[in-house]
Amino acid sequence: MRGVITCSGAIVAIALIIMIHATITGNNIREDEVNQSLDSAMDFAFDRMGDIYADTDFTTYNEVKRQQILTDLMQEFCMVLSERVVSDGNIEVRLIASDLDKGLFQIGVTEEYDYPFGGGKGKCYYEKTYSFN
């Protein structure tokens, strides 16, 4: 009887250790995956955004055309970003600041994602300033 109780206790302890280890490892892997994916996807989306920026005529434009150019650039950025991100999280993109004359853009991207174990939620935020010149 003592052996059965000892073995049962050892099995429960080992199962708990394995579950804790799997949870911690899974959460760390998920966080690294999201961070690397979001960072590289932002850089790639910016490169594609540069193609549109280079094709647009910036010599004469008014405020309406400026807004249209910003809209086109951000739509291209968001489209490419959503194609490149391999995560299943929710992504929010914000244009923090822009200067079309200097070719500067400050973009913030937030991704909320679920951890594989435990049902927890994680959040990753990247803010980068890009320059076309």
N, C-alpha and C positions, 0 to 999 in steps of 0.2 A: 504494500500500500504506500509506503514511504517513497519507494522508487517511482511509482506512478505519479505521485504528486510532484516530486522533484523533476521528472521528465516533462510533465505538463507545464510547470513553472518555467523551465528552461526554454521550451518551445514558444511559449507566450513572449518571453523576454527577447528571444531571437527574432520573432515576428515583428515586435515593436521596433527593435533596432533596424531591421530591414525597411520597415515603413518610414521611419524617420529619415533614414539615409536616402531613400528614394525620393522623398518629398524635398529635402534640401538640395539634392543633386538636380532634380527636375526643375526646381525653381531657378537655380543658378544657370542651368543650361538655357532655359527659356529667356531669362533676362539677357544673357550674352547674345543669344540669337537675335532678339529684337534690337538690341543696341547696334550690333554690327550691320544688320539688314537695313535699319533705318538710316544709319550714317552713309553707307554706300549708295543707297537708293536716292538720298537727297543729292549727293554729288552727281550721280548720273542724270537725275532729273534737271539739275542746273545746267549740265552740259547740253542737254536737249533744248532747254529753255534758251540757251545762247544761240542756237540755230535760228529760232524765231526772231530773237533780238537782232541778229545780223541781217536778216532778210527785210526787216521793217525800215521804212524811210523815216529817219529821225531828223531830217534837216528842217522841215516845216511841219509843225503840228499845233493844234489848239488843245484846249482842255478836254474837249469831248474825245478827240483822237487819243490823247494821253490816257484817258480812262480805258478806252478800247484796247490800247496796246498793253496796259497793265493787266486787263482781264484776259487777253489772249495769252500773255506770258504765264500767268498764274494757272490758267486752265491747262496749258501744256505741262507745267510743273506737276500739277495734281494728277493728271492722267498718267504721266510717266512714273510718278512716285507710286501710284496704286498698282501699276503693272510690275514694278520692281520689288516691292515689299513682299516678302514671302510669309509674313505673319498673318494671322487671322484676326488681329486686333482692330480696334476702331481708331482711325487716323483723323486728326484735325490739323489743318494747315492755316497759318496766319501770315499775312504780309505785314510785318511790323513797320518797316520803313522802306521807301524807295526813292531813288533819284535817277530819273531817266537821262538827265543831262550828263551825269557822271557814270552812269551804268552800275549803280550800287543798289543792291537789294538785301534786305535783312528779313529772313524767313524763319518762322518758328513752327516746328512740327511736334505735335503731342500724339503719342500712341498709348492707348489703354488696352491691356490684354489680360487674359485669364491665365493663372498658373495651372499646370497640369494636375496637380494634386491639391486637395484641400479647398478648391473653389475660391481662392484668393485672387485679388486683382492687383496688377502691377501697372506702373505708369512710367513712360520714358519721354523725355522732352529734349529736343535738340533745337538750338537757335544758332543760325549761321549767317554770316554776312558774306555776300558774293559780289564780285566786281567783274564786269565784262571788259573793262579797259586795262 
